[in-house]
Amino acid sequence: MEHESERLSEDGGLLESFTDPSTFPHFISMIAVSSFLYLMMKVQWFGINETGSLVFLSLSLTYVFAAIINPTRIGGFLLNVDHDSGGIFNSGYWKKCARVMIVISVICISIMTLLNIQLGEHNSSVILFMGSLFLMMSFGQAVSIVYGGIQYSNGRQLVVSSSRSSRWHTALRVATIVVLFSPLIWWMSYTSQDSGKGFEFYGYDGTLLNLMLQLVFLVFLGLIVTFLDRITSDKRKRELIDGRAADRFMMIVIITCCWHLFSAWRRNPFTQAPSQSSILLEEGALMALTILLAVWAISNKGRDKGWGIFQGQSAIYWGICFGYAYGGSIASLSSLSEGVLDLVTITALGHLITGLSAVVLLPFTIGYVGFVGRVQKSLEFTDPENKELGKISGVQTQKNSVRKNTSQESDPDVELLD
């Protein structure tokens, strides 16, 4: 049997790896198991809190192990479904899926047993670790956004150009953000359940307060755009810099940052009442997108370095590992709060951390974008005197080069005469 991960890596690429039937059972099981464990930990069914966190951690480590052994022959045989291009609507496919999931279950149980033996009485520390992992992953998501923006911007053709950093361009960027997010803010407020009904604050009804907060939030976004635009202007105007690439990178980070802050704001419990189902769908889509980006980055890194454990199906396993860790961190944090922090509040906290972290990281990282190495400035950017000076300098350099070559050629003759 041909190694399945090699086939995915050679033929398909990332999107084909995600849509390949051999990946399907892992994603389905991740969604089902994560949802079940989250509900059980939320209602604290039979004191499953600590055990649930241990299961999440064990599943994450299981897929780390699967990603490592997958490039080997035995790993490919145990972990990949050889569907023979027959699709998922046949009994043979599901029998092979059952075999693979049994292997995953055995590995998970083995890891969980080892963790139980090693931790002993300190099993309660697992839920604390998984809860704190959510905060670290929220910051890590901001890092991945910035890193992805740098890679995307530097991956394009870079040409020395001037940054658009005037006050007019700053105002234009602020207007872009306001126009982009105004309909979203209004629509989310309009479709929220019981938005502002029956709520009063110092004589103001909920509807008026909701409208005021919408305006305040838009002003807040505008101030963020202005602050980031002004604080990064000097770095975007340096020499040998593709200023437009730096501008593009800044706007990518700003839009992403504003979206995270908007997602946190719309979960505001005072004037917003988003439904749990809409939040679940949104976070599910976000987690899928995050896994896709993480796998894309891992796959590219593995291809550049020639590491098999980060390519093909192994890259998918790393993404599923991230998914279990993310779901386990939310469930553990909810369990630690004894139900005070629900899915809406926890995800709002995560979006807030990610958005503010991106704001902090942007001024320090924009210097890595748009640098054009070993590029001579075009004569269009010089005045006539500098042009003549450049021509004279070029002629003089050529003369010096000829003299140097002549002297080097005549040296052996001098030695022979001596």
C-alpha positions in Angstrom: 0.0 0.0 0.0 1.4 3.4 -0.9 1.9 5.7 2.0 -1.2 7.9 2.3 0.6 10.9 3.7 3.1 10.9 0.8 0.2 10.8 -1.6 -1.4 13.8 0.1 1.8 15.7 0.2 2.7 15.1 -3.4 -0.7 15.2 -5.2 -3.1 17.3 -3.3 -1.7 20.1 -1.2 -3.3 21.6 1.8 -6.9 21.9 0.6 -6.9 18.3 -0.7 -5.5 17.1 2.6 -8.5 18.7 4.4 -11.1 17.4 2.0 -9.5 13.9 1.7 -11.8 11.2 3.2 -8.9 9.9 5.3 -9.1 13.2 7.3 -12.9 13.1 7.8 -13.1 10.7 10.8 -10.6 12.7 12.8 -12.5 16.0 12.4 -15.9 14.4 13.1 -14.6 12.8 16.3 -12.9 16.0 17.4 -16.2 17.9 17.1 -18.2 15.2 18.8 -15.8 14.5 21.7 -15.1 18.2 22.3 -18.8 19.1 22.4 -19.7 16.2 24.7 -16.8 16.8 27.2 -17.6 20.6 27.2 -21.2 19.9 28.2 -20.2 17.3 30.8 -17.7 19.7 32.4 -20.1 22.6 32.3 -22.7 20.7 34.3 -20.0 19.0 36.4 -21.5 15.6 35.7 -20.1 13.1 38.3 -17.2 15.4 39.0 -15.8 15.0 35.6 -14.0 18.3 35.7 -10.4 17.2 36.3 -10.9 14.0 34.3 -12.3 15.9 31.3 -9.3 18.2 31.3 -7.0 15.2 31.4 -8.9 13.6 28.5 -8.5 16.8 26.4 -4.7 17.0 27.2 -4.3 13.3 26.4 -6.1 13.7 23.0 -3.8 16.6 22.2 -0.7 14.6 23.0 -2.1 11.7 21.1 -2.3 13.7 17.8 1.2 15.1 18.5 2.4 11.4 18.7 0.3 10.6 15.5 1.9 13.5 13.6 5.4 12.3 14.6 5.0 8.6 13.6 2.8 9.2 10.6 5.7 9.6 8.0 6.9 6.2 9.0 5.6 3.0 7.3 4.0 1.6 10.4 2.4 5.0 11.2 0.9 5.3 7.8 -0.5 1.8 8.1 -2.1 2.4 11.5 -3.3 6.0 11.2 -4.4 6.6 7.6 -7.5 5.4 5.8 -6.7 3.9 2.4 -10.1 4.7 0.8 -9.0 3.9 -2.8 -10.9 6.9 -4.1 -14.1 5.2 -3.2 -15.5 8.1 -1.1 -17.2 7.8 2.3 -20.5 6.1 1.3 -19.4 2.5 1.5 -19.0 0.0 4.3 -15.4 -0.7 3.6 -14.4 2.9 4.3 -16.2 3.0 7.7 -14.5 -0.3 8.7 -11.1 1.2 8.0 -12.1 4.4 9.9 -13.1 2.3 12.9 -9.7 0.6 12.8 -7.9 4.0 12.8 -10.0 5.5 15.6 -9.4 2.4 17.7 -5.7 3.0 17.3 -6.2 6.6 18.3 -8.2 5.5 21.3 -5.6 3.0 22.5 -2.9 5.7 22.2 -5.0 8.2 24.1 -5.8 5.7 26.9 -2.1 4.8 27.2 -1.1 8.5 27.5 -3.8 9.2 30.0 -2.7 6.3 32.1 0.9 7.4 32.1 -0.2 11.0 33.0 -2.2 9.6 35.9 0.7 7.6 37.2 3.2 10.5 36.9 0.9 13.2 38.3 -0.5 11.1 41.1 -2.2 13.5 43.6 -1.5 16.5 41.4 -4.1 15.6 38.8 -5.9 18.9 39.8 -3.1 20.8 38.2 -4.1 19.6 34.8 -7.3 21.7 34.8 -5.3 24.8 35.9 -2.9 24.2 33.1 -5.6 23.8 30.5 -7.4 26.9 31.8 -4.3 29.0 31.5 -3.6 27.5 28.1 -6.6 29.5 26.8 -5.0 32.8 27.7 -1.7 31.7 26.1 -3.5 30.5 22.9 -5.4 33.8 22.7 -2.0 35.7 22.7 -0.6 33.1 20.4 -3.4 33.8 17.9 -2.3 37.4 17.8 1.2 36.3 17.1 0.1 34.0 14.3 -1.9 36.9 12.8 1.1 39.2 12.8 3.4 36.5 11.6 1.1 35.5 8.8 0.8 39.1 7.7 4.5 39.5 7.6 4.9 36.3 5.5 2.1 37.4 3.1 3.5 40.9 2.7 7.1 39.9 2.1 6.0 37.1 -0.2 4.9 39.6 -2.8 7.2 41.4 -5.2 8.8 44.3 -3.2 9.7 47.6 -4.9 11.1 50.6 -3.1 8.1 53.0 -2.7 6.8 55.8 -0.5 4.4 55.1 2.3 1.1 56.8 2.3 1.3 58.3 5.8 -0.2 61.8 5.4 -3.0 63.0 7.6 -5.3 62.6 4.6 -4.5 58.9 4.3 -4.9 58.4 8.1 -8.4 59.9 7.9 -9.1 57.7 4.9 -8.1 54.6 6.9 -10.3 55.6 9.8 -13.2 56.1 7.4 -12.6 52.7 5.9 -12.8 51.0 9.3 -15.9 53.0 10.3 -17.7 52.2 7.0 -16.7 48.6 7.2 -17.8 47.9 10.8 -20.9 50.2 11.1 -23.2 47.8 9.3 -21.9 44.9 11.3 -22.4 46.7 14.6 -25.9 47.7 13.7 -26.8 44.3 12.3 -25.5 42.3 15.3 -27.3 44.7 17.7 -30.5 44.4 15.7 -30.4 40.6 15.6 -29.4 40.0 19.2 -32.0 38.5 21.4 -33.8 41.0 23.6 -31.2 43.7 22.8 -31.7 46.4 25.5 -35.3 45.5 26.3 -36.4 46.3 29.8 -33.0 47.7 30.8 -32.4 51.1 32.2 -29.3 53.0 33.2 -29.6 56.3 35.1 -32.9 57.1 33.4 -31.8 55.9 29.9 -33.6 53.0 28.4 -31.7 50.1 26.9 -32.2 51.0 23.3 -30.8 54.5 23.7 -27.9 53.2 25.8 -27.2 50.5 23.1 -27.1 53.2 20.4 -24.7 55.3 22.5 -22.4 52.4 23.1 -22.3 51.7 19.3 -21.2 55.2 18.6 -18.6 55.1 21.4 -17.2 51.8 20.1 -16.9 53.2 16.5 -15.0 56.2 18.0 -12.8 53.7 19.9 -12.0 51.9 16.7 -11.2 55.1 14.9 -8.8 56.1 17.7 -7.0 52.7 17.5 -6.5 53.2 13.7 -5.2 56.7 14.3 -2.8 55.6 17.0 -1.4 52.7 15.1 -1.1 54.7 11.9 0.8 57.5 13.6 3.1 55.4 15.8 4.2 53.3 12.8 4.7 56.1 10.3 8.4 56.5 10.8 9.2 52.9 10.3 7.0 52.9 7.1 9.0 55.8 5.7 12.5 54.4 6.0 14.9 54.1 3.1 14.9 50.9 1.0 11.4 50.1 2.2 8.4 49.1 0.1 6.1 51.6 1.9 3.0 50.3 0.3 3.7 46.8 1.4 4.1 48.1 5.0 0.9 50.0 4.6 -0.9 46.9 3.4 0.5 44.9 6.3 -0.6 47.5 8.8 -4.2 47.5 7.4 -4.4 43.7 7.5 -3.5 43.7 11.2 -5.8 46.7 12.0 -8.8 45.1 10.3 -8.2 41.7 12.1 -7.6 43.5 15.4 -10.8 45.5 15.0 -12.8 42.4 14.1 -11.6 40.7 17.4 -12.5 43.7 19.4 -15.9 43.9 17.7 -16.4 40.2 18.5 -15.6 40.9 22.1 -17.8 44.0 22.2 -20.9 42.3 20.7 -20.8 39.8 23.6 -21.4 42.7 26.0 -23.8 41.3 28.6 -25.4 44.7 29.4 -26.7 45.7 26.0 -26.2 42.6 23.9 -27.7 39.2 24.3 -26.2 37.0 21.5 -27.6 33.5 21.3 -25.5 30.6 22.3 -26.1 28.9 19.0 -24.8 31.8 17.0 -21.7 32.1 19.2 -21.1 28.4 18.9 -21.3 28.6 15.1 -19.1 31.6 15.0 -16.5 30.1 17.3 -16.6 26.8 15.3 -15.9 28.7 12.1 -13.2 30.6 13.8 -11.6 27.5 15.1 -11.8 25.9 11.7 -10.1 28.9 10.1 -7.5 29.0 12.8 -6.7 25.3 12.3 -6.5 25.9 8.5 -4.0 28.8 9.0 -2.0 26.8 11.6 -1.8 23.8 9.3 -0.9 26.0 6.3 1.9 27.7 8.3 3.2 24.3 9.6 3.0 22.7 6.2 5.0 25.5 4.6 7.6 25.5 7.3 7.9 21.7 7.0 8.3 21.9 3.2 10.9 24.6 3.5 12.9 22.6 6.1 12.2 19.2 4.6 10.6 17.9 7.8 8.1 15.1 7.1 6.4 15.4 10.4 5.0 18.8 9.3 3.7 17.9 5.9 0.7 16.2 4.4 -1.5 14.3 6.8 1.0 15.0 9.7 0.2 18.7 9.3 -3.5 17.9 9.7 -2.8 16.0 12.9 -1.0 19.1 14.3 -4.1 21.1 13.5 -6.4 18.6 15.3 -4.0 18.7 18.3 -4.6 22.5 18.3 -8.3 22.0 18.1 -8.5 19.7 21.1 -6.2 22.0 23.1 -8.4 25.0 22.3 -11.7 23.2 23.1 -10.2 21.8 26.3 -8.9 25.2 27.5 -12.4 26.7 27.1 -14.1 23.8 28.9 -11.5 23.9 31.7 -11.8 27.7 32.2 -15.6 27.3 32.3 -15.3 24.5 34.9 -12.9 26.5 37.0 -15.3 29.4 37.2 -18.0 26.9 38.4 -20.3 28.0 35.6 -19.9 31.7 36.1 -18.0 32.0 32.8 -20.1 30.6 30.0 -19.1 30.2 26.4 -20.0 33.8 25.5 -18.0 35.4 28.2 -14.9 33.1 27.7 -14.8 33.7 24.0 -15.2 37.5 24.6 -12.2 37.4 26.9 -10.2 35.5 24.2 -11.1 38.0 21.5 -10.2 40.9 23.7 -6.8 39.4 24.5 -6.1 38.7 20.9 -7.2 42.1 19.7 -5.2 44.1 22.3 -2.1 41.8 21.8 -2.2 42.6 18.0 -2.3 46.3 18.9 0.8 46.0 21.1 2.7 43.7 18.6 2.2 45.8 15.4 4.6 48.7 16.2 7.4 46.3 17.1 6.9 44.0 14.1 6.2 46.3 11.2 9.9 46.9 10.7 10.2 43.3 9.4 7.9 44.1 6.4 8.9 45.6 3.1 12.6 45.7 3.3 14.2 45.6 -0.1 17.7 44.3 0.1 20.5 45.4 -2.3 18.2 47.7 -4.3 19.7 50.7 -6.0 17.5 53.7 -5.9 16.0 54.7 -9.2 17.3 57.9 -10.9 13.8 59.2 -10.9 14.1 59.9 -7.2 17.3 62.0 -7.6 17.8 65.6 -8.8 19.9 66.5 -11.9 23.0 67.3 -9.8 22.9 63.9 -8.2 22.4 62.3 -11.6 25.6 63.9 -12.9 27.4 63.0 -9.8 26.3 59.5 -10.2 27.4 59.4 -13.8 30.9 60.8 -12.9 31.1 58.4 -10.0 30.2 55.5 -12.3 32.9 56.5 -14.9 35.5 56.9 -12.2 34.6 53.5 -10.7 35.0 51.9 -14.1 38.4 53.6 -14.6 39.6 52.5 -11.3 38.4 49.0 -12.1 40.4 49.0 -15.4 43.5 50.3 -13.7 43.2 47.6 -11.0 42.8 44.8 -13.6 45.8 46.2 -15.6 48.0 46.2 -12.6 47.0 42.7 -11.7 47.8 41.5 -15.2 51.2 43.2 -15.2 52.4 41.9 -11.8 53.5 38.5 -13.1 55.6 40.2 -15.9 57.4 42.3 -13.4 58.3 39.3 -11.3 59.6 37.5 -14.4 61.9 40.4 -15.3 63.3 40.4 -11.9 
